[in-house]
Amino acid sequence: MSRVSQPWPPVAVEPAVPHPKAPVAGTELGVHFNECFGCGDEADAGLHLRSTVGEGQVVHSRFTVTAAHQGAPGLAHGGLLACAFDEALGSAVGNLMRRPAVTGKLETDFRRPVPVGSTLFIETRLDGVAGRKIYVSADGHLDAADGPIAVSARALFIVVAFDHFSTHGDPEALEKLAAQHEKNQREREERGWEINP
Ligand SMILES: CCCCCCCCCCCC(=O)SCCNC(=O)CCNC(=O)[C@H](O)C(C)(C)COP(=O)(O)OP(=O)(O)OC[C@H]1O[C@@H](n2cnc3c(N)ncnc32)[C@H](O)[C@@H]1OP(=O)(O)O
């Protein structure tokens, strides 16, 4: 079976223009929710993925594979790797576009095994927008930003109204999230004062 995929994006798109208030290149992106399996500090066996905005419409993410992430002995579980890409791609959409969006479709190509102890460097690009549909793709490089590509992914995110989360999610967890965002905002402002007194 060939690895050649269908054209991407699969429909005519407009360029994905980052939000005017999107974080600039070099910005380290914070945890979007402490309990998030992908990035949260409170998710003990989680991925603890960390992301930084790159030049252009790019976000660089990285995470280190631990024993908690195994499928075969000593190797990362494929579904776990897909999760890492979901997080990295979602972080690029959320932070650069600043629009609430959820994963509609996620496609992964596993090219090389990813051993426990290795770090995956994921580079995510915004590929285009068609109405509520945002197309993104990413490559995961093994152990260095220019290391061999171990996994690639492409995803469709769908912009949703904020009530998607209140209707389908946990209101208590949403309150915690709002409190966390306020705290992060305060800390950012305090850091701003330190830099520009
Ligand atoms: C700072 C912050 C950081 C934020 C950082 C965040 C990082 C977190 C990252 C994790 C993100 C996740 O895992 S999110 C969790 C996983 N995903 C979900 O739970 C989503 C579950 N699915 C849904 O709720 C729903 O199916 C939606 C919302 C995706 C779509 O429902 P809808 O709103 O009714 O819209 P619908 O008309 O169906 O679809 C809209 C358009 O998209 C197309 N479409 C929809 N799904 C698909 C699909 N799978 N494949 C192709 N096309 C699709 C439709 O054909 C349509 O095209 P057209 O007719 O307009 O042409």
The ligand as a Gaussian input file, in Angstrom:
#p B3LYP/6-31G(d) Opt

LIG

0 1
 C       -5.382000      29.240000      23.979000
 C       -6.155000      27.993000      23.799000
 C       -5.332000      26.755000      23.602000
 C       -6.174000      25.580000      23.286000
 C       -5.331000      24.354000      23.121000
 C       -6.225000      23.188000      22.959000
 C       -5.423000      21.924000      22.766000
 C       -6.335000      20.761000      22.942000
 C       -6.277000      19.863000      21.769000
 C       -7.234000      18.747000      21.905000
 C       -8.399000      18.968000      20.997000
 C       -9.383000      17.850000      21.110000
 O       -9.023000      16.728000      21.334000
 S      -11.018000      18.200000      20.935000
 C      -11.836000      16.714000      21.467000
 C      -12.069000      15.722000      20.350000
 N      -13.102000      16.220000      19.406000
 C      -14.369000      16.236000      19.745000
 O      -14.800000      15.845000      20.837000
 C      -15.326000      16.729000      18.700000
 C      -16.599000      15.915000      18.688000
 N      -17.415000      16.298000      17.501000
 C      -18.277000      17.314000      17.575000
 O      -18.522000      17.885000      18.651000
 C      -18.936000      17.716000      16.295000
 O      -18.949000      16.623000      15.387000
 C      -18.206000      18.942000      15.635000
 C      -18.279000      20.160000      16.573000
 C      -16.747000      18.626000      15.293000
 C      -18.934000      19.273000      14.311000
 O      -20.325000      19.356000      14.569000
 P      -21.196000      20.601000      14.030000
 O      -20.848000      21.821000      14.790000
 O      -22.627000      20.144000      14.088000
 O      -20.733000      20.862000      12.567000
 P      -20.914000      19.992000      11.231000
 O      -21.943000      20.688000      10.380000
 O      -21.093000      18.544000      11.517000
 O      -19.463000      20.167000      10.589000
 C      -18.999000      21.447000      10.183000
 C      -18.249000      21.245000       8.880000
 O      -17.138000      20.401000       9.165000
 C      -17.204000      19.206000       8.376000
 N      -16.761000      18.089000       9.199000
 C      -17.056000      17.826000      10.486000
 N      -16.421000      16.719000      10.895000
 C      -15.723000      16.254000       9.845000
 C      -14.854000      15.127000       9.622000
 N      -14.584000      14.265000      10.589000
 N      -14.295000      14.986000       8.408000
 C      -14.541000      15.867000       7.414000
 N      -15.334000      16.956000       7.557000
 C      -15.930000      17.136000       8.752000
 C      -18.685000      19.064000       8.022000
 O      -18.842000      18.311000       6.840000
 C      -19.060000      20.517000       7.817000
 O      -18.583000      20.950000       6.566000
 P      -19.390000      21.990000       5.653000
 O      -20.754000      21.414000       5.477000
 O      -19.405000      23.269000       6.465000
 O      -18.594000      22.083000       4.401000

